Amino acid sequence: MEVLKLGTEKLKIGELAEITGVTKRTIDYYTTLGLLKAERSSSNYRYYDSSAIEQLRFIEECKASGMTLEGIKKKIIATAEEIDVLELRLKIKGLEKEVSEVLAQLDKNDLENQDFVKKHISNESLSLIQTLLLLINIKNGG
């Protein structure tokens, strides 16, 4: 099995087919439909990461339960969107914590704390603060 990119195992289509019992032709078709994602190497080989094994099993289970490939694709997209929203919420929570810490330091209003704030605030937190201030101004009619 070839190893690419920082030790992350990648599977060729034949290896994926052997592991899952799904034909290479079917895997290729699912990839073409967007049900599976593959990376292309410089020599144009398709490589799948290990999550493709579970993805293929999920697709096959859905097919066995009577779902169409279009229905399966919609379900995969909806699941990915739910994961994206969850990741975004976690990121926002982290930024909110950072902003709270920064605001607590600013409330102390001394030069040492202001230096601390300048050194420790991330660009994302700064953007969040600016956006919040803009929204507050809009809400207050300013």
N, C-alpha and C positions, 0 to 999 in steps of 0.2 A: 504494500500500500504506500503510495507516495505521500510525502508530508510537505506541506506548503505553508507559508506565512506564519512565522513565529511558533512553529510546532503544532499548529492546528491541523488535525487530520482531515484530509479531503478524499472523497471517494470518487473514483471514475464510475461512469454509468454502468459498466459491467459488474463492478464490485457492489454497487448499490442493488442491482438486479439480483445478484447472487444472495445477498443478505436478506432481501425482502421477498424474494420469490416472484417479483413483478418483472415482466419482460422488459428488455432494453427499449423495445419499440413503444411500449406503453409509457415508460418513464419519459422517453423523448416527447411523446404526445402530451403528457401532463405538463412538461416543461414548456412546450409550445403554447399551451393554453394558459400558462401562468399559474398553474397549481403548484408547481415546484420551481425553485430558483436554483440556477446553476451559474458557476463562475467559469469563464473561459480562460484557458491558459494561453500563453503566447503561441503555442503550437496548436491552438484551437480545440484542445480537449475540454470536455465539460467536467467540472468537478462539483460535487455536492458535499455540503457539510453534514455532520452526523445528524442534525435535526431533520434531514430529508428522510431518514429511516422512519421516524415517528409520523412525519407528514404523509408519507406513502401509506403507512398502516391506517392512518386516519381516513385518507381518501378511499382506500379499499373497504373500510368498514362502512363509510357513508354510502358507497355504491351498493354494498351488500344489503343495506337497509332500504334501497330503492331511490336514493337521491340521484338527481341528474348531476352531470359534471358542472353545469352552470350553477346549480344550487350549492354544490360543494364549494365552488369558487367564491360565491357570495358569503358563505359561512366562514371561509378562511379569511376573506377581507374584513368581515365584521369582527372576527376574533383579533386580527392584527390591529384594527382600530381601537378595540377595547384595551389592548395591551398598551398602545401608544398613549391613550388617555390616562391610564394608570401610571405609566412612567412620567407623563407630564405632571400629574398631580403630585407625585413624589418629589419631582424636581422643584415644583412651586413651594411645597412644604419646606424643603431645604433652604430655598431662597428666602422664604418668610422668616425662618429661624435666623438666618444670617442678617437680614435686614433688622430684625428685632434687636439682635446683639449690637449692631451698629448704632441704632437709634438710642439704645440704653447708654452707649458710650458718649454719644452726642449730647444727651441730656445732662451729663456731668459737666459739659462745657468748659473743659480746660485744655490747654495746648497739648499736653501729653496724650490725652484721649483722642484728640483730633488727629494727631500723628498716627496713633494706633488705627483709627478708622481709615485713614488714607492708605495705609499699608495693607489692610486686611479686607477691604471691600472688593468683591469680584466685579468684573464688567457686567455680568448678568444681574447682580444685585443692584448695581448702579442703574442699569436700564429699567429694572423693576421699580425702583424708587422714582425715577423720572416719569415712568408711565403712570404710577399711582398719583403722583403730584398733578400730572396733567388731567387725570380723571377727576381728581378732587376739585380742580379749578373749573372744569367743565360743569360738574355737578353743582357747584356753588355759583354758577352763572358768570364766572370770570374768564 
